[in-house]
Amino acid sequence: MKQTIYIDVLVGVNLFINYLLLLCVSKFLSLNTKRRRMIAAAFLGAAYSLTILFPGIPPAFSLLMKLVMSLTIVLMAFGFKGLRAMIRETVAFYLTSFAFAGFMLVLWHFFAPQGLMIRNAVVYFNISPLTLIVLTVVCYAAITLFHRITGRQMPKELNCRILVECNGKTSAFTARVDTGNSLREPFSGDPVVVVHESVVERMIPSKDDLNYRLIPFDAVSGGGVLEAFRPDRMTICVGKRDIITKQVYIAVAKMKFGEFDALLNPELLQKTSD
């Protein structure tokens, strides 16, 4: 039996679905992204939904096509912040999509709603706007609950804002509390915050400055040394607390940390303002 597909319904439904999935990924990874980027990416995904009108696509080509589509949707929604971040965002997008697809398959096989069609990995509903809104809310709640149960949603307290002051210059940036960061300055024993060079490059002292340090580190990918310096003051804004300290060093790294600018030594959260 042939089914009539209405283009406006097709695009509208997939616009809702794609925005829902991107919103879940954003919450899942605690990404700071602009809503207009996610809306634009959702529109792109809705445009891709027109592939449902194509004849049956061979599985291998369909897989490649879906991968390219997913990458472009993720890049439009969250931007390019490095290969590692892009892979993580794409994997999260697929995991969220799989959770949604599983919900839809259960709905399809057990309830067989009239007007529901899945073809070329594209979902089509011929349903009323009110029903679409209700289903959207239910799916969003189900996927959010899945993230909470699996413990994959990043706790808010692991994200913080940092304000650094040094020689009359200031820099504000985002940081992730990294339990794997146990770096200390060898002589003072003070904890170290690893910061991407782009946000503190104006503060890095010359090598003959008494405030200049080289801090050795070990990592899975290898070891080495990082340039470092002590700021005049650092303010860590986490939750409703502001922690102010001078007993800290900033190590400068060339690598990026996904959507964050720095990796914070968790010991700094135990400090009281000094």
C-alpha positions in Angstrom: 0.0 0.0 0.0 1.4 3.3 -1.1 1.6 6.2 1.5 1.3 9.9 0.6 4.2 12.0 2.0 3.6 15.6 2.6 6.8 17.6 2.2 5.8 20.3 4.8 5.0 17.6 7.4 8.2 15.7 6.6 10.4 18.8 7.0 8.5 20.0 10.0 8.7 16.7 11.9 12.4 16.2 11.2 13.1 19.8 12.2 11.6 19.1 15.6 13.4 15.8 15.9 16.8 17.2 14.9 16.5 20.1 17.3 15.5 17.7 20.1 18.6 15.5 19.4 21.0 18.4 19.2 19.5 19.9 22.5 20.1 16.5 24.1 23.7 16.3 22.9 24.3 19.9 24.2 23.0 18.9 27.6 24.7 15.6 27.5 28.2 17.1 27.0 27.4 20.5 28.7 28.3 22.4 25.6 27.9 26.1 25.4 26.4 26.7 22.0 24.2 29.3 20.4 20.6 28.5 19.8 20.6 29.9 16.3 23.4 27.4 15.4 21.4 24.5 16.6 18.3 25.8 14.8 20.3 26.1 11.6 21.7 22.6 12.0 18.2 21.3 12.7 17.0 22.9 9.4 20.0 21.2 7.6 18.9 17.9 9.1 15.3 18.6 8.0 16.6 19.2 4.4 18.5 15.9 4.6 15.2 14.2 5.4 14.1 14.6 1.8 16.2 11.5 1.1 13.1 9.6 2.2 11.8 10.4 -1.3 14.7 8.5 -2.9 14.4 4.9 -4.0 15.8 2.3 -1.6 19.5 3.2 -1.0 22.1 0.4 -0.8 23.2 -0.1 2.9 26.9 0.8 2.3 26.1 4.0 0.5 23.4 4.8 3.0 25.9 4.4 5.9 28.4 6.7 4.2 25.7 9.3 3.4 24.4 9.3 7.0 27.9 9.8 8.3 28.5 12.8 6.1 25.2 14.2 7.0 25.8 13.7 10.7 29.2 15.4 10.6 27.9 18.4 8.8 25.0 18.8 11.3 27.3 18.5 14.3 29.8 21.0 12.8 27.0 23.5 12.1 25.5 23.1 15.5 28.7 23.1 17.7 31.5 24.4 15.4 34.9 22.9 15.0 36.9 22.8 18.2 39.4 20.1 17.2 39.2 16.5 15.9 38.7 15.0 19.3 35.8 17.3 20.2 34.2 16.7 16.8 34.4 12.9 17.2 33.0 13.1 20.8 30.1 15.3 19.6 29.3 13.0 16.7 29.4 9.9 18.8 27.1 11.6 21.3 24.8 12.6 18.4 24.6 9.0 17.2 24.0 7.6 20.7 21.2 10.0 21.2 19.8 9.2 17.8 19.9 5.5 18.5 18.0 6.0 21.8 15.4 8.0 19.9 15.3 5.5 17.0 14.7 2.7 19.6 11.8 4.6 21.1 10.3 5.1 17.6 10.7 1.4 16.7 8.9 0.3 19.9 6.2 2.8 19.0 6.0 1.5 15.4 6.1 -2.3 16.2 3.8 -2.3 19.2 1.3 0.4 18.5 1.6 0.7 14.7 0.4 4.3 14.5 -1.3 5.3 11.3 0.9 7.5 9.2 4.2 6.5 10.7 6.9 5.6 8.2 10.7 4.9 8.4 12.6 4.8 5.2 16.3 5.4 4.4 16.8 6.0 8.1 14.4 9.0 8.0 11.3 9.2 10.2 8.0 10.4 8.7 4.8 11.1 10.7 1.5 12.2 9.2 0.2 13.5 12.6 -1.3 16.7 14.0 0.9 19.4 15.4 -0.4 18.8 19.0 0.5 15.1 18.8 3.9 16.0 17.5 4.5 18.4 20.4 3.4 15.7 22.9 5.7 13.1 21.4 8.6 15.5 21.3 8.2 16.2 25.0 7.9 12.5 25.8 11.0 11.6 23.7 13.0 14.4 25.2 12.1 13.3 28.8 12.9 9.7 27.9 16.4 10.5 26.5 17.2 12.9 29.4 16.3 10.1 31.8 18.5 7.7 29.9 21.4 10.1 30.2 20.8 10.5 34.0 20.5 6.7 34.6 23.7 6.0 32.7 25.5 8.8 34.4 26.7 10.4 31.2 25.5 13.9 31.8 28.3 16.0 32.9 27.8 17.4 36.4 27.5 21.1 36.5 30.1 21.4 39.3 32.7 20.1 36.9 32.5 23.3 34.9 33.7 26.6 36.2 34.7 30.1 35.1 38.2 31.5 35.9 39.4 35.0 36.1 43.2 35.5 36.0 44.9 38.8 36.9 48.6 39.3 36.2 50.7 42.5 35.8 47.6 44.6 35.3 46.2 42.3 32.6 43.1 40.1 33.0 41.7 37.1 31.2 38.4 35.2 31.8 37.9 31.7 30.4 36.1 28.4 31.0 37.6 25.4 32.7 36.9 21.7 33.4 37.7 20.2 36.7 40.1 17.4 35.7 40.5 14.7 38.4 43.5 13.5 36.3 45.3 16.8 36.7 47.5 16.5 39.8 50.3 18.7 38.5 52.3 20.8 41.0 55.0 23.4 40.7 58.1 21.4 41.8 59.6 24.0 44.2 56.5 25.5 45.9 54.3 22.5 45.6 51.4 24.7 44.5 48.7 23.2 42.2 48.8 23.9 38.5 46.0 24.9 36.1 46.7 23.9 32.5 45.5 26.6 30.1 45.4 26.9 26.4 47.9 29.5 25.3 45.4 31.6 23.3 43.7 32.9 26.5 46.9 33.8 28.5 49.5 34.6 25.8 49.6 38.3 26.8 50.6 37.3 30.3 53.4 34.8 29.7 56.6 36.3 31.1 60.0 36.2 29.4 62.4 33.3 30.2 64.6 35.5 32.4 61.7 36.6 34.5 61.8 35.3 38.1 58.1 34.4 37.8 58.9 32.0 34.8 58.8 28.3 35.4 59.1 25.0 33.5 56.8 22.3 34.8 57.4 18.6 33.9 54.3 16.5 33.1 53.5 12.9 32.1 50.5 11.9 30.0 49.2 8.9 28.1 50.6 10.4 24.9 54.0 11.1 26.4 55.7 13.6 28.7 57.5 16.9 28.5 57.6 20.3 30.1 55.2 23.2 30.0 55.9 26.9 30.4 54.3 28.3 33.5 53.9 31.4 35.7 52.3 32.5 38.9 49.4 35.0 38.4 48.8 37.9 40.8 45.4 36.4 41.6 43.0 33.8 40.3 39.3 33.7 40.9 37.5 30.4 40.4 33.7 30.7 40.0 32.1 27.3 40.6 28.4 27.0 41.5 27.6 29.8 43.9 31.1 30.0 45.2 34.0 32.3 44.3 37.4 30.9 45.3 40.2 33.5 45.2 43.8 32.3 45.4 47.4 33.4 44.8 48.9 30.0 45.5 48.6 28.6 42.0 50.6 28.3 38.8 49.3 28.5 35.2 50.9 26.1 32.8 50.6 27.0 29.1 49.5 24.3 26.6 49.2 24.4 22.9 46.6 21.7 22.7 42.9 22.4 23.1 40.5 20.9 25.6 37.3 20.5 23.6 34.9 23.3 24.5 36.9 24.3 27.5 40.0 26.6 27.7 41.6 25.0 30.7 41.9 21.9 33.0 41.6 22.7 36.7 43.4 20.8 39.4 40.6 19.7 41.7 42.6 20.5 44.8 42.0 24.2 44.1 38.3 23.7 44.9 39.2 22.7 48.4 40.9 26.0 49.0 39.4 28.9 51.0 40.0 32.3 49.6 43.5 33.6 50.6 
